[in-house]
Amino acid sequence: MESIADLSVVPPSQAPSCVVLDLAGELDVASVPELRQRLTTLILSGRSRLVLNAAALEFIDAAGIGCLVHAAKLARAEGGWIRLIRVEPRHLRLLRILRLGLMLPVHENLEDALREG
């Protein structure tokens, strides 16, 4: 099974304790358990500031949205956040329809996401 998320850590000089996950492929009912486990493990281990790069994300369904919302709530409860970058217009439209902009802020790139504070 191909991984939905590849992990890279942003250097502390850019954002202390910020983790970047590159999402790829399909985030659906089949791949959600892997991503949910990975996000939960990161957040509960103190890495609760996450940037998710959606540039290579081809598809997302309700289960995928639910996974991201769950992770955002967990990160917030742990004093962190989740931000999305490089979101395709079709996925951005879905996030806007669902009014998830406050829970899952979207930015053009990593620099903009980190600048949010």
VEXBA-674756 format. One record per residue: chain; residue in three letters; residue number from 1; x, z, y of N, C-alpha, C, CB in turn. Coordinates in steps of 0.02 Angstrom, whole numbers, plus 50000, padded with zeros to 5 digits. Last residue first. Glycine has a CB too. Example, Ala and Ser with C-alpha at 12.3 -4.5 7.8 and 13.67 -1.06 7.14 Angstrom:
BEGIN
REC   ch    aa     i     n.u     n.w     n.v    ca.u    ca.w    ca.v     c.u     c.w     c.v    cb.u    cb.w    cb.v
REC    A   SER     2   50642   50354   49888   50684   50357   49947   50645   50394   50002   50704   50286   49970
REC    A   ALA     1   50660   50390   49716   50615   50390   49775   50660   50390   49835   50565   50452   49776
END
This chain:
BEGIN
REC   ch    aa     i     n.u     n.w     n.v    ca.u    ca.w    ca.v     c.u     c.w     c.v    cb.u    cb.w    cb.v
REC    A   GLY   117   50074   50604   51645   50090   50676   51651   50071   50717   51593   50057   50703   51710
REC    A   GLU   116   50073   50469   51658   50010   50505   51669   50021   50580   51674   49961   50490   51612
REC    A   ARG   115   50192   50419   51616   50186   50435   51687   50123   50475   51702   50186   50371   51729
REC    A   LEU   114   50170   50382   51487   50210   50442   51500   50205   50465   51572   50282   50429   51482
REC    A   ALA   113   50097   50265   51506   50068   50321   51468   50105   50386   51482   50069   50306   51392
REC    A   ASP   112   50190   50185   51572   50128   50205   51606   50096   50265   51571   50078   50146   51608
REC    A   GLU   111   50286   50170   51470   50304   50201   51534   50243   50225   51571   50342   50151   51577
REC    A   LEU   110   50215   50102   51369   50238   50171   51359   50254   50206   51425   50299   50171   51314
REC    A   ASN   109   50076   50008   51441   50140   50016   51406   50160   50090   51403   50196   49975   51442
REC    A   GLU   108   49942   50013   51484   49974   49949   51470   50036   49957   51426   49992   49914   51535
REC    A   HIS   107   49834   50135   51409   49884   50115   51458   49915   50049   51436   49938   50169   51467
REC    A   VAL   106   49691   50236   51386   49726   50174   51369   49772   50155   51426   49676   50117   51353
REC    A   PRO   105   49641   50394   51321   49661   50352   51378   49703   50293   51355   49700   50394   51429
REC    A   LEU   104   49529   50459   51238   49583   50415   51215   49603   50368   51272   49561   50374   51152
REC    A   MET   103   49443   50535   51316   49471   50564   51256   49532   50525   51232   49419   50566   51201
REC    A   LEU   102   49409   50447   51418   49438   50512   51435   49472   50544   51374   49384   50559   51462
REC    A   GLY   101   49360   50333   51349   49416   50328   51395   49448   50394   51414   49393   50295   51457
REC    A   LEU   100   49253   50314   51267   49306   50358   51243   49367   50358   51289   49327   50337   51174
REC    A   ARG    99   49129   50242   51263   49146   50289   51317   49199   50340   51296   49084   50325   51341
REC    A   LEU    98   49099   50140   51180   49091   50208   51153   49108   50262   51203   49134   50216   51091
REC    A   ILE    97   49136   50035   51262   49066   50041   51242   49052   50111   51217   49050   49989   51187
REC    A   ARG    96   49275   50060   51266   49235   50067   51327   49161   50074   51310   49245   50006   51373
REC    A   LEU    95   49312   50033   51134   49325   50099   51162   49283   50111   51224   49400   50108   51178
REC    A   LEU    94   49276   49896   51130   49243   49945   51086   49252   50016   51113   49271   49940   51015
REC    A   ARG    93   49367   49843   51222   49295   49837   51234   49257   49889   51192   49271   49766   51216
REC    A   LEU    92   49486   49866   51156   49474   49900   51219   49399   49899   51235   49515   49868   51276
REC    A   HIS    91   49476   49775   51054   49475   49846   51037   49460   49888   51099   49542   49867   51006
REC    A   ARG    90   49483   49656   51127   49424   49668   51084   49418   49741   51064   49428   49624   51021
REC    A   PRO    89   49609   49667   51194   49545   49668   51231   49484   49682   51187   49536   49602   51265
REC    A   GLU    88   49724   49781   51117   49696   49714   51122   49627   49718   51157   49688   49682   51052
REC    A   VAL    87   49831   49896   51194   49768   49887   51156   49740   49817   51170   49716   49942   51177
REC    A   ARG    86   49950   49961   51237   49949   49892   51213   49888   49877   51169   50013   49876   51175
REC    A   ILE    85   49921   50133   51192   49954   50080   51232   49946   50013   51197   50029   50096   51243
REC    A   LEU    84   49838   50289   51205   49845   50224   51173   49880   50175   51220   49776   50196   51153
REC    A   ARG    83   49873   50460   51181   49863   50404   51226   49875   50340   51188   49911   50409   51288
REC    A   ILE    82   49831   50626   51153   49844   50561   51122   49828   50508   51174   49801   50551   51057
REC    A   TRP    81   49902   50790   51182   49859   50733   51198   49877   50674   51154   49866   50715   51272
REC    A   GLY    80   49907   50971   51173   49937   50904   51180   49886   50852   51199   49971   50884   51116
REC    A   GLY    79   49861   51095   51134   49894   51088   51199   49926   51021   51212   49947   51140   51204
REC    A   GLU    78   49785   51095   51023   49854   51119   51015   49894   51111   51080   49888   51081   50958
REC    A   ALA    77   49670   51033   51064   49666   51104   51045   49735   51135   51037   49627   51111   50979
REC    A   ARG    76   49721   50903   51077   49700   50940   51137   49697   51015   51122   49632   50915   51161
REC    A   ALA    75   49738   50871   50942   49796   50873   50988   49780   50914   51050   49818   50802   51008
REC    A   LEU    74   49605   50875   50899   49653   50921   50870   49714   50927   50916   49675   50896   50800
REC    A   LYS    73   49552   50769   50975   49525   50837   50982   49574   50888   50956   49457   50843   50945
REC    A   ALA    72   49629   50663   50925   49632   50680   50996   49606   50750   51009   49591   50629   51037
REC    A   ALA    71   49591   50662   50790   49660   50678   50807   49666   50697   50881   49705   50618   50792
REC    A   HIS    70   49456   50623   50805   49473   50687   50772   49544   50709   50792   49469   50680   50695
REC    A   VAL    69   49475   50497   50862   49439   50549   50900   49456   50618   50871   49363   50538   50898
REC    A   LEU    68   49540   50430   50758   49573   50438   50823   49541   50494   50864   49572   50373   50862
REC    A   CYS    67   49440   50436   50659   49507   50465   50647   49543   50478   50712   49549   50418   50603
REC    A   GLY    66   49338   50362   50718   49328   50433   50702   49393   50469   50691   49284   50440   50641
REC    A   ILE    65   49397   50236   50719   49381   50269   50783   49373   50343   50771   49316   50239   50814
REC    A   GLY    64   49400   50217   50579   49462   50218   50618   49452   50252   50685   49487   50148   50629
REC    A   ALA    63   49265   50216   50548   49308   50267   50518   49373   50273   50557   49322   50250   50444
REC    A   ALA    62   49224   50102   50618   49199   50168   50638   49242   50224   50609   49127   50177   50616
REC    A   ASP    61   49376   50001   50625   49304   50011   50613   49285   50082   50633   49287   49999   50538
REC    A   ILE    60   49488   49880   50683   49471   49951   50681   49396   49958   50671   49495   49988   50746
REC    A   PHE    59   49621   49765   50663   49551   49782   50653   49544   49858   50655   49525   49753   50586
REC    A   GLU    58   49755   49750   50699   49713   49691   50691   49639   49707   50690   49732   49654   50629
REC    A   LEU    57   49882   49811   50794   49821   49831   50760   49773   49771   50759   49788   49892   50796
REC    A   ALA    56   49995   49791   50866   49989   49754   50803   49928   49774   50762   50052   49766   50761
REC    A   ALA    55   49974   49873   50979   49989   49802   50987   49978   49762   50923   50060   49792   51012
REC    A   ALA    54   49952   50008   50992   49903   49969   50954   49915   49894   50957   49833   49984   50980
REC    A   ASN    53   50038   50151   50985   50047   50082   51006   50003   50038   50962   50122   50061   51001
REC    A   LEU    52   50001   50308   51037   49987   50261   50983   49990   50190   51011   49917   50275   50951
REC    A   VAL    51   50085   50452   51072   50067   50387   51100   50058   50340   51041   50122   50361   51151
REC    A   LEU    50   50058   50627   51076   50066   50566   51038   50045   50505   51078   50025   50569   50974
REC    A   ARG    49   50095   50786   51067   50094   50735   51120   50110   50668   51087   50144   50751   51178
REC    A   SER    48   50115   50876   50966   50046   50862   50985   50040   50814   51044   50011   50926   51002
REC    A   ARG    47   50204   50935   50862   50213   50870   50894   50145   50843   50916   50249   50818   50846
REC    A   GLY    46   50179   51048   50788   50202   51056   50857   50215   50991   50894   50264   51096   50857
REC    A   SER    45   50122   51027   50669   50193   51047   50667   50222   51052   50738   50233   50998   50625
REC    A   LEU    44   49998   50979   50697   50002   51049   50677   50075   51074   50670   49966   51059   50611
REC    A   ILE    43   50033   50845   50727   50003   50889   50778   50012   50962   50759   49928   50872   50787
REC    A   LEU    42   50084   50795   50604   50124   50795   50666   50097   50847   50716   50123   50726   50697
REC    A   THR    41   49973   50815   50519   50037   50847   50504   50081   50850   50567   50074   50808   50449
REC    A   THR    40   49878   50731   50582   49866   50803   50575   49931   50841   50563   49817   50817   50518
REC    A   LEU    39   49939   50605   50566   49926   50633   50632   49916   50708   50630   49865   50599   50663
REC    A   ARG    38   49942   50596   50424   50003   50591   50464   49994   50621   50533   50025   50518   50470
REC    A   GLN    37   49807   50605   50390   49855   50654   50365   49918   50655   50407   49872   50639   50291
REC    A   ARG    36   49757   50492   50457   49731   50559   50473   49780   50613   50450   49662   50570   50441
REC    A   LEU    35   49825   50389   50390   49839   50402   50461   49815   50472   50481   49805   50349   50504
REC    A   GLU    34   49771   50403   50259   49843   50406   50271   49859   50423   50343   49876   50339   50253
REC    A   PRO    33   49631   50388   50281   49659   50450   50254   49734   50458   50266   49645   50453   50179
REC    A   VAL    32   49618   50253   50338   49610   50313   50378   49640   50376   50347   49537   50324   50391
REC    A   SER    31   49619   50144   50254   49683   50167   50282   49679   50232   50321   49712   50114   50326
REC    A   ALA    30   49486   50123   50216   49539   50125   50165   49604   50155   50191   49552   50055   50139
REC    A   VAL    29   49412   50118   50334   49398   50171   50286   49452   50177   50233   49331   50157   50253
REC    A   ASP    28   49543   50061   50446   49475   50062   50420   49469   50117   50368   49458   49994   50389
REC    A   LEU    27   49642   49975   50530   49627   50046   50530   49554   50052   50511   49642   50080   50601
REC    A   GLU    26   49752   49852   50478   49683   49872   50484   49675   49948   50480   49640   49839   50430
REC    A   GLY    25   49902   49820   50566   49856   49803   50513   49786   49826   50529   49878   49832   50448
REC    A   ALA    24   49979   49963   50643   49979   49893   50623   49928   49881   50568   50050   49872   50599
REC    A   LEU    23   50042   50070   50769   49988   50054   50723   49990   49980   50707   49919   50074   50752
REC    A   ASP    22   50174   50167   50796   50156   50097   50800   50103   50083   50747   50218   50051   50792
REC    A   LEU    21   50184   50316   50883   50166   50286   50819   50145   50214   50832   50108   50325   50784
REC    A   VAL    20   50292   50424   50963   50259   50359   50967   50246   50335   50897   50301   50308   51008
REC    A   VAL    19   50292   50587   51030   50301   50545   50971   50262   50480   50981   50278   50582   50906
REC    A   CYS    18   50376   50699   51134   50326   50647   51128   50343   50603   51069   50322   50605   51193
REC    A   SER    17   50468   50799   51167   50423   50809   51110   50367   50758   51105   50394   50877   51113
REC    A   PRO    16   50491   50742   51330   50506   50793   51280   50449   50800   51230   50518   50860   51315
REC    A   ALA    15   50521   50586   51371   50462   50629   51363   50476   50681   51310   50398   50588   51346
REC    A   GLN    14   50650   50540   51404   50590   50504   51427   50528   50549   51425   50579   50443   51385
REC    A   SER    13   50740   50628   51348   50748   50613   51419   50687   50576   51447   50811   50571   51430
REC    A   PRO    12   50707   50628   51211   50685   50684   51254   50693   50670   51328   50723   50745   51236
REC    A   PRO    11   50653   50466   51153   50707   50512   51172   50682   50566   51220   50764   50473   51205
REC    A   VAL    10   50517   50459   51042   50542   50442   51108   50598   50491   51125   50485   50444   51161
REC    A   VAL     9   50520   50412   50875   50520   50468   50922   50551   50446   50987   50557   50529   50892
REC    A   SER     8   50409   50322   50774   50471   50323   50811   50466   50379   50863   50485   50253   50846
REC    A   LEU     7   50327   50271   50626   50343   50324   50672   50408   50310   50708   50347   50390   50636
REC    A   ASP     6   50196   50163   50589   50267   50175   50586   50285   50222   50642   50308   50108   50591
REC    A   ALA     5   50046   50153   50501   50080   50179   50559   50154   50190   50545   50049   50245   50582
REC    A   ILE     4   49996   50102   50385   49960   50085   50446   50000   50105   50508   49891   50119   50447
REC    A   SER     3   50093   50035   50252   50079   50090   50299   50044   50064   50361   50144   50126   50318
REC    A   GLU     2   50028   49957   50108   50066   49951   50170   50045   50007   50218   50055   49883   50202
REC    A   MET     1   50042   50000   49940   50000   50000   50000   50044   50000   50062   49952   50061   50000
END
